[in-house]
Amino acid sequence: MTSIAIVGAGPQLGLAIARTFGSQGYDVALVSRNRARLDDLVGILTAEGITAAAFPADVLDRDALTQALKDAASRFGGIDVLEYSQWARSAAPR
C-alpha cells in the first residue's frame, strides 16, 4: 500500500490533501503538534473510508518530528509521499 505523511496537518489544506490522496488508496499519516485535532481529523477520514493515523510532533522539535515520521513509516510500511506546508507552522496559533 502507498502512503502519504502530511506534516502540519490541519482542518483545511491538510484535510483536503488527505482526502485527495486517501481517495486514491493512500494510507494517510497526519503529523502536527495538537493530538486532539489530529484525532478529530483521523475520525473524519476514517468515516470516509480512508485509512489514517495520528502522529503528534512539533515541527520545531527535530527529534520529535523524526520519531513521528519513523513511527508513521513503521505503521504503514514506509512513506511514499511527504507533504509539508511551511506556512502551516507559522500560521497556526499555539
Buried (B, 14 or more C-beta within 10 A) or exposed (E): EBBBBBBBBBEEBBBEBBBEBBEEEBBBBBBBBBEEBBEBBBEBBBEEEBBBBBBBBBBEEEEBBEEBBEBBBEBBEEBBBBBBBEEBBEEBEE
